[in-house]
Amino acid sequence: MAYTTINKSGDYFNTKLYTGNGSTNAITGVGFQPDWTWIKKRNGTTWHNLYDAVRGVTKAIASNDTGAEDTRATGLTTFGTDGFTVGADNNANANGDTYASWNWKANGAGSANTAGTINSTVSANTTAGFSIVKYTGNGSSGATVGHGLTTTAPKIVLIKTTSGADAWTMLNTNIDLNKYLALNSSGAEVSDPMFNNTAPSSTVFTLDADGQVNGSGVSLIAYCFSEVNGYSKFGSYVGNGNADGTFVYTGFKPAFVMTKKTSGTSSWDMHDTKRDTFNVATKHLLAEDAGAEGSTVVLDILSNGFKFRTSNGDRNASGATYIYMAFGQSLVGSNNVPCTAR
C-alpha cells in the first residue's frame, strides 16, 4: 500500500501571497479552485477574513473575533478555477498592501447530508481529509451532524456560529474530549463538554446543547480535518524549554504549521513556506490577533517535521503541552516510503 494517496499536496492546499491594488484583483496561481480561503494582511492591522464556497462569496468570518458572519461586498467576490477574486475591501485588497492567503480544496458548494440527527450541507474532499459543513442547531444535547468524510473520523472540528456572536470552538482529539480550544482567544483549553464528551465517528460529530455549537435555530459552519499520510498531521508535543526545541515528526515537509499551547495562554502561531522560503522561518501571523506580521519567532521547517529554535513560552516552554496543525509540501523519496530521517 502506498504511504500516501496524495502525489501533489499543492492540488489540495496552497499558500498564495499577493499585493493589493485597491480595485478588482484576480489572484491566480493557487493551482485549483479553492473552497476555503483564509486571508490576512501582512503589513498592517486588519481582521483575518475567512470565506468558503458553502456559505458563498462575500460572506466573511474572522478568526480573531466572535462576531457573526459579515457581508463584505468588495471582499472575496469569486472563487475561480486557479484562485479567487477580491474587490477593494481593506481586509483583502488595499492598494499596495501585502497579504497572505491560505487555500484548501473541498468539493464546491456542497450537497445535502442526512447522516446525523441534524441535516447538513457538506462539501467534502475525502482524498484530502477536509470537509466544510453548514448546519442549523437544534438545541438538543447529543445531536449529531454528518461531516461527509465517510472513511475516516476527523481529528479536528472547528465550529463558528454565523448568525450570531459566539467564540470559535475547536474539538481536537489530542486534548480531553470534555475540553475545547477557542481560535479567537490566546487562552488555555476550556473545560466544557461542547462535543458531548464524544469523539467524532467516520460519519458524524456529536454536539452538546450549548449555543456556541448547537443553539436552537442558530446557523453554524464547521471545518473538519482528518489525517492523510504524507499530507496532513494534527498532533501534540511537549516543550523542552531549550533553544534547540522539541522535534515534531510529521512524515513530510510542512508547507503550513499552526501551533497553540493547550496548558496555558499562548498565541495561535501561523507559519508557511511561502513567506519564509528557507530556514530559519521567522515570519508569523497570529490567528487570534489582527496585528501585522511579526518576524521574531524562529522555526525550522524540516523535510520530515519542524522544531522551534526558542525557549519562548508560547512555543516551547519546558513541560508545556502544545497542539499543531500541519499540511504537507513534499515527501522524501517516493510515495511508498515515509520520511523517517531526523
N, C-alpha and C positions, 0 to 999 in steps of 0.2 A: 504494500500500500504506500502511495506517495506521502511524504511528510506533510505536504500542503497541497490543497486543491487550487491555490491561487498562484499563477505563474507571474503575474504582474500586479503588484499591490496598487500601482497608480491607476488601475482600472476601477478602483473602489474607494480610495481615499487619496486626496491630494491637497497640499497647501499651495495656494496661489497668492503671490504678493502683487500689489498694483499701486499706482499713483492716481489720485482723484483728479478729475477735470472740471468739477462743478457743473456738469451738464449730463447728458446721456453718455454712459460709459459701458461699452460691451467688454466684459472681462473674459478673455478666451485663454486656452492653454490648460484648462483643468484636466482635459483628457476624457471627459464623459459628461453626461448631463447630471448635475448634482441634484439630490433630493433633500439634502440638509446642508445649509451653508451658514457658517458662523463667521461674522465679520467684526474686526476690531481695528480702530485707528491706532497706528503705532506711535506717531509723533505728537500726540496731544490727548487731552482728556475728552473722551466721549464714551457713551454706553456701548457695551457689546450688543450687537444685533444678530439674532438667530432667526432664520427663515427656513421653512420646509414646504415641500410640494403638496403635503396633505392638507395643511391649513390654507395654503395658497400664497401667491406672491403678495407683497406689500404688508404682510402680517408679521410683525416683529415682536419677539420677546427678548428680554435682556437677562443674561446670566448674573449680572451684578445687581439685580433689582427684583423685588417681589411683585411688581405691578402686573396688571392684566395685559393681554395682547394689545398692541398698538398698531393702528393702520397708518403706515408711512407711505404716502402716495408716490414719493420720489425716493424711496428706499430701493430694495431689490424688486425690480418690476418684471423680470423674465428669467426663467430657467432655460438656458439654451443647450444645444447639443454638445458644446465644448466649454460650458461655463455659465455665466449669468450676466444680466444687465442691471446696472444701478442708475438711479436718477441723481439729482443734485443734493440729496439728503446729507447733512454734515456727518452723520454717523457712518456713512458708507462711501462718500464721494466728494468731499470738499476739495476745491481746486488746489493742487499742489501738495496735499497731504498724502501720507503713505499709510497703507492698510495691509493687514494680513487677513486672508480668508482660508478657512478650513472646510473642506468639502467632502461629503460622504454620499455614496450611491446606494439608494434603496431600490424602489420599484415604482416610481412615478407617483401619481396622485392617490393610489391605494384602492382597495376594494373591501367589500363587506366581510366581516369575520364574526362568526357566531359561536366560537369555541367556548366562550365564557358565559357567565350569568349576565354580564353586561355586553351588549353588542358593540363592536368597534369597527372603525375603518383602519385598515392596515396596509402599509407599504413595506414589503419585506424583501430583503435580499438574503436568502438562505446561504448562498455561497460565501458572502462576506460576514454573516452573522450579525446583521443590523436590520432593525425594523423601526418604523415610525407608526405610532398607534394613537388614534384620536378616539375619545370616548366621552360619554356623559355620565357622571357619577349617579349612584342610586342611594347613597347614604346607608348602605347595608354592610355590616361587618361580615367579612368572609366572602365578599363579592369577588368574582374572577373576571379577568379580561384577556381575550385572546391576543397573542403577540405575533403570530404568523411565522415564527422561526422553525416550527414543526419538528425538527430532528434534534435540536439542542436547546437546553434551558439557558436563558440569559444569566450572565453573572452580574450585569448591571442593568437596572431600570431607573431611568431619570425622568421624573414627572414634574410638570408645571401646570397649574391652573391657567387658563387663558381668558376666562370670563370674569375673573376677579383677582384680587391681590392675595397672594399666599407665597410662602417660601418654595424654592425648588427642593424637591425631595428625592434623594438618591438611595435606592436599595443597592447595596454592594455586598455580595456573598462572602467577601473577605472580612466583614465585620459581623457582629452579632445581629441576628435577624430581628431582634427587638429594638434595634437602633437604626438611625439613618443619618446621612450627611446632607447638609444644605449647601448647594452650589453657590448661592448668593452670599454666603457667610464664611468668615475665616474661623468660626467656632469649631470646637471638637464635635465628635459624634454625639447625637442627641438620643437619649433613651425614650423611645416612643414607638410602639409596635404599628407603624403606619402600614406595614405589609402583613399584618395579622400573624406575625411570627412564623411565616410560611415561605419557604424557598420557591422560586418560580419552577414550573414544570416545563416540559418541552412544548406545551401548547398555551399555557396561561400564566399570568402572575396574579397574586391574591392581595386584596386590599382590606384595610380596616375601614371604619365608617367616618374617619376624620375628613373634614372638608378640604384639607390640604391635598388629599389624593382621591377622595371619593364623596365629596359633598353632593347631596341630592340636587339634581338639575344643573350641576356645575360642569362646564366644558373643560376638558383636560387634554394635554398632549404628553405622550411618553416616548422616550427614545430608549430602545432595548439593544443590548450588546451581548452576544455570546462569543467565546473564544474560537479563533480559527488558527490552527498551527501555521507558523510562518508568516502570519499577517497581523494578528491582534493578541494582546495579552493583558489581563486585568488581575493584578495580584497585589501583594503587600510585601513590605520589607521592614526590618528593624534597623534604625540608625546606629552608627558606631561612634559618633561624636569626633570623628577624625577627618583631617583634610584629605586623606585617601579614603573616601566614603565606601559604604556598603555597595558591593557589586550586585546588580539586579539582572538576572538572566532572563531574556525573553525568547531566545532562539532565532532572532532576526535583528537586523539593524533598524531601530525605530526611526520613523520619519516624523513622529509626533509623540510627545510624552507630556502627560499631566499628572502631577503628584499633589497629595494633601496629607498632612498629619491627621490621624484619627484620634490620637490620645491627648490632644491639646490643640490650642489655637495655632493656626498657620494659614498661609495663603494657598490658593489653588494655582500652582505654577504651571505655565504652559510654554513648552519649548518645541521647536521644529527644526528640520534640517534645511529649510529654505531661508530662514532668517540667519541661521548660522550654518555655513556650508562646510566648516571644519572645526575640529576641537581646539580649545575648549569652547563649548557653546555658552554664551553669556546672555543672549537676548531673551527676555521673558516677559510675558503678559500674565495678568492675574485674572482668573475668571470671575472673581467676586468684586473686582475693583475697576473703576472707569478710567484709571490713570494711564499715562503714556507708558510705552515700553521701557523697561529697565534693562541695565546691562551689567549687573553686579554678580549675578548667580553664575557659578562655574560648574558646568555639567559636561561629562564625557559621554557622547553618544557613540557606542561601540558597535562592532559588527554583529554582536550577539546579545546586546543589552545596554545598560547605562550605569553610571555611577556619578554621584555628586562629588566634587572636589572641594568640599567645605564642611565645616562643623556647625554651620548655621542651623539653628533650631527648627526653622521652617522646613528644612530638607533632610537633616541628618543628625539630629540630637541623639546622644547616647541612650539607647534603650527605648526610644520613642518609636511608635508604630506608624507607618505611612501606607497609603494605598496609591496605586498608579493605574493609568490607562495608557497603553502604547499601541500604536498602529505602525505596520511594518513598511520598510523601504526595500530591502533586498535580503537575499539569503546568501550564505557562503556555500559554494558547491551547488549541487543540483537540488531540485525539489524533493528528492527522495532521502536527503540527508539533513538532519537538523544541525544547527550551528552549536557546537559543544565547546569550542576552544574558549578559554577565559584568560 
